[in-house]
């Protein structure tokens, strides 16, 4: 019965995009967008229940808790949805020096300048040390 009530109160449209909603992850203090991921119903439920951002990996076809390999978890502070209820904005406190698996604070570390993508900031950690060369 609790799962049924959970589904009624959350009321997100997982069907519009093949069972997934887009999850924009934003630093709750600075407002910086850290990453974008996808959640299916189970990932969203786990995020709400545990307080840590959990996603659905489209490439691996499975759930993943952000930080399960790196320890760089995302502690949820607030969740909002858009008007169509097919995307969520998750404001988080990031544990660790960065969110991006390439070693940056944010996955948005490249800027378009003069028609080329350029790295716009320094790495905050060594991804090879964290992921053992699997980044």
Order of alpha helices (4+ residues) and beta strands (2+ residues): alpha-beta-beta-alpha-beta-beta-beta-beta-beta-beta-alpha
